[in-house]
Amino acid sequence: MTKGQIQFTKGCKIIAINDAYKLAPQANILYACDNQWWEWHKGVPDFKGYKLQHDHEVPDENRSRFTATYPGIDCILSDGASGFSDRMDRIRTGGNSGYQALHIALQLGAKRIILLGYDMHASGEQSHWFGEHPNGRQSDDRYGKWIKEFPALQKIANDRGVKIYNCSPDSALECFEKRGIGGLLF
């Protein structure tokens, strides 16, 4: 993902995932699923939008909220790995933040979704577009597992009449229509 791509998103609702908030400080939502990411970034006190994280524990029916490590961050609870949950307080994980952010966009009623930074493969020495997390490079074999989860969200989108465009150049994620971002936003 690049600053140039973000220039095309003016006027759009944006869910920034992990370090994407640095390129899109105007994002409406900052989503990071891992507590560790929030620790590394000290809760991102300078981000002005809504902050949301995932609680990895599968809750019992009596548990409705998890308390985030830092103030001002809401949590959404796990409802399993695959598929989709219509419950606004639950999320299916797909194993990665990109899946979860797309899940959230569908829950919130988006009608058109544009994916940026969804490369779904390592590029040279980097496993993320922004570089590595402080704990180092993660295994590259996880991408194949994650890619297999996304068709479930494509089916939900199709059933709801939602268009999803993958505007991530060189993306390994094939289940969404690929487009250049310039022609989609105006």
Buried (B, 14 or more C-beta within 10 A) or exposed (E): BEEEBBEBBEEBEBBBBBBBBEBBBBBBBBBBBBBEBBEBBEBBEEBEBBBBBBBEEEBEEEEEEBEBEBEEBBBBBBBEEEBBBEEEBBBBBBBBBBBBBBBBBBBEEBEEBBBBBBBBEBEEEEBBBEEEBEEEEEEEEBBEEBBEBBEBBBEBBEEEEBBBBBBBEEBBBEBBEBBEBEEBBE
